């Protein structure tokens, strides 16, 4: 990746973290950018929702990257919703960007996940765009990122938390590099093998971050010597691990709708009657019970393989029973 792309990425991440308590994920509102907006003129930057003044300036000087950043915002929303579709908190409030509820405005474990996923998604999407040739001027080479610093305004504890969780997201992305190989030779003899390091899909990275979300550590901003640090609240004082997600504020149980605490509730959410996991009707419905309904499903059926090269199928309709929370 050429230096200007690296420094844009570092600069963008820096600015989204130091412009307010929840501005750090307001850029996800870029997902609402109209597909018809070409983003090839500097005046287009003012039409983008969720950007503060400093980010608009970055947009103007890096127009070639903005479609990729917009795509990253869309990937964050899609991936977050899918990853938490089986949980009481199903990441639905992320679609309210840039006007979030308290589940993402405060220093909750939910905001910890979204910050980590957002940081990973930006890097992931730019890297993919480089490898597919969608971004001109990308090249290999270890160009160091700009150092992350913070302004003194706002909540220091929240900014430290967001910086930490964003770094966790990037580290999980970095750790996802895996060796991929392709064989060359007569009749697949693999006399020559080409290998390269490739990134996992963002959905796999999100699942790793979900595991960290479930085991996230609650921290407090505590004086240690002449400075304050984030340290685990309920454990003997120790440094926060670089690999763990951290949060400052406890979350509601998300059972009942209460916008004051950022809870949409689980009424009318679909549940799984036979599951023992988080999507079970008992857990999803918080003991309130559930209602059955019948749903028609269209599936491929009676498929036949035709020599040599194609398959034909019919469409069959069947009725299945589903359940939603009371």
SULBEL-V521621 format. One record per helix or strand. SS is the DSSP state (H for helix, E for strand). FROM is the first residue (numbers start at 1). TO is the last residue. If there is no record, write none. Layout:
((SS,FROM,TO) (SS,FROM,TO))
This chain:
((H,3,17) (H,23,32) (H,42,47) (H,53,61) (H,63,83) (H,92,96) (H,102,105) (H,109,131) (H,156,175) (E,178,184) (H,186,188) (E,192,198) (H,202,214) (E,217,224) (E,227,232) (E,239,239) (E,246,247) (E,257,258) (E,263,264) (E,270,272) (E,280,280) (H,281,284) (E,290,306) (E,310,325))
